[in-house]
């Protein structure tokens, strides 16, 4: 874990009303020996109609990052996959109401 970025999504899904936006703060741990791009790739689940920025830039001493998720009009449980350049991909679960 010294060489990677560890993202810790909230254990409970993020709830958002259809057509609205929600801003989520996600804890992140940057390993002491990590020397990658400091970028996280964000990807909404297929067919979810969620909109997120495609990447989030981190700084060396960041302990968290925020992401704005815009819901479409497809109700149900979806997710946003967060993939660091080094480290495991994690999913932020999103419930659109």
ChimeraX attribute file (.defattr): number of C-alpha atoms within 10 A of each C-alpha:
attribute: neighborCount
match mode: 1-to-1
recipient: residues
	/A:1	14
	/A:2	13
	/A:3	14
	/A:4	20
	/A:5	26
	/A:6	20
	/A:7	24
	/A:8	16
	/A:9	20
	/A:10	14
	/A:11	8
	/A:12	10
	/A:13	16
	/A:14	19
	/A:15	15
	/A:16	19
	/A:17	15
	/A:18	18
	/A:19	14
	/A:20	13
	/A:21	16
	/A:22	14
	/A:23	12
	/A:24	15
	/A:25	12
	/A:26	15
	/A:27	15
	/A:28	17
	/A:29	17
	/A:30	24
	/A:31	17
	/A:32	13
	/A:33	10
	/A:34	16
	/A:35	14
	/A:36	12
	/A:37	12
	/A:38	18
	/A:39	16
	/A:40	21
	/A:41	16
	/A:42	22
	/A:43	18
	/A:44	22
	/A:45	17
	/A:46	10
	/A:47	9
	/A:48	19
	/A:49	18
	/A:50	23
	/A:51	17
	/A:52	17
	/A:53	13
	/A:54	11
	/A:55	15
	/A:56	16
	/A:57	11
	/A:58	17
	/A:59	12
	/A:60	13
	/A:61	11
	/A:62	12
	/A:63	13
	/A:64	15
	/A:65	16
	/A:66	11
	/A:67	15
	/A:68	13
	/A:69	20
	/A:70	19
	/A:71	25
	/A:72	19
	/A:73	14
	/A:74	16
	/A:75	16
	/A:76	12
	/A:77	15
	/A:78	23
	/A:79	19
	/A:80	22
	/A:81	18
	/A:82	21
	/A:83	20
	/A:84	22
	/A:85	14
	/A:86	20
	/A:87	17
	/A:88	13
	/A:89	17
	/A:90	17
	/A:91	20
	/A:92	21
	/A:93	20
	/A:94	24
	/A:95	18
	/A:96	24
	/A:97	16
